[in-house]
Amino acid sequence: MPAAMTAARQTEVFHERHTLEPNSDCWTWTAARSNGYGKMSWNRKVEYAHRISWLLIHGQWPKYALDHL
């Protein structure tokens, strides 16, 4: 099994997979989606992109369901 990515590399990959919409400041996910939601692997587990975004901003996983950030 390949080694897990470092937290820094995972963060880089996350930011490579979205674009910033200049007129709205919304982030548009450009990678894998499921049921309309962005997804990517994080610590060898598939996570929703909006949950990873929360983690990167707040330093912990969200405790509740998230709507638009």
C-alpha positions as CSV (number, residue, x, y, z in Angstrom):
1,M,0.0,0.0,0.0
2,P,1.4,3.4,-0.9
3,A,2.3,5.8,1.9
4,A,-0.3,8.3,2.9
5,M,0.2,11.9,1.7
6,T,1.3,14.5,4.3
7,A,-1.2,17.0,5.5
8,A,0.6,19.7,3.5
9,R,0.4,17.7,0.3
10,Q,-3.3,16.8,0.9
11,T,-4.0,20.6,1.3
12,E,-2.2,21.4,-1.9
13,V,-4.2,18.7,-3.8
14,F,-7.4,20.1,-2.3
15,H,-6.6,23.6,-3.6
16,E,-5.6,22.3,-7.0
17,R,-9.1,20.8,-7.4
18,H,-11.2,24.0,-7.1
19,T,-11.4,27.3,-8.8
20,L,-12.5,30.7,-7.4
21,E,-15.4,32.3,-9.2
22,P,-14.3,36.0,-9.5
23,N,-17.8,37.5,-9.4
24,S,-19.1,35.6,-6.4
25,D,-16.1,34.3,-4.4
26,C,-17.6,30.8,-4.6
27,W,-15.3,27.8,-5.0
28,T,-16.2,25.5,-7.9
29,W,-15.1,22.0,-7.4
30,T,-13.3,20.7,-10.6
31,A,-12.6,17.1,-9.6
32,A,-14.6,14.0,-8.7
33,R,-18.2,14.4,-7.7
34,S,-20.9,12.2,-6.4
35,N,-24.6,13.2,-6.4
36,G,-23.4,16.8,-7.2
37,Y,-20.9,17.0,-4.2
38,G,-17.2,17.2,-4.6
39,K,-15.2,14.4,-3.1
40,M,-11.6,13.5,-2.6
41,S,-9.4,11.1,-0.6
42,W,-8.3,12.5,2.8
43,N,-6.2,10.2,5.0
44,R,-7.1,7.3,2.8
45,K,-10.9,7.9,3.3
46,V,-13.2,9.5,0.7
47,E,-14.6,12.8,2.1
48,Y,-16.8,15.5,0.8
49,A,-14.9,18.6,-0.4
50,H,-17.1,20.9,1.7
51,R,-16.2,19.0,4.9
52,I,-12.5,19.2,4.0
53,S,-12.9,22.9,3.4
54,W,-14.3,23.2,6.9
55,L,-11.5,21.2,8.4
56,L,-8.9,23.4,6.7
57,I,-10.5,26.6,7.9
58,H,-11.5,25.6,11.4
59,G,-8.9,22.9,12.2
60,Q,-11.4,20.2,13.1
61,W,-14.1,18.2,11.3
62,P,-17.6,19.7,11.4
63,K,-19.8,18.2,14.1
64,Y,-23.0,18.7,12.2
65,A,-24.2,18.6,8.6
66,L,-23.1,21.5,6.5
67,D,-25.0,23.6,4.0
68,H,-23.3,26.1,1.8
69,L,-20.1,27.6,3.3
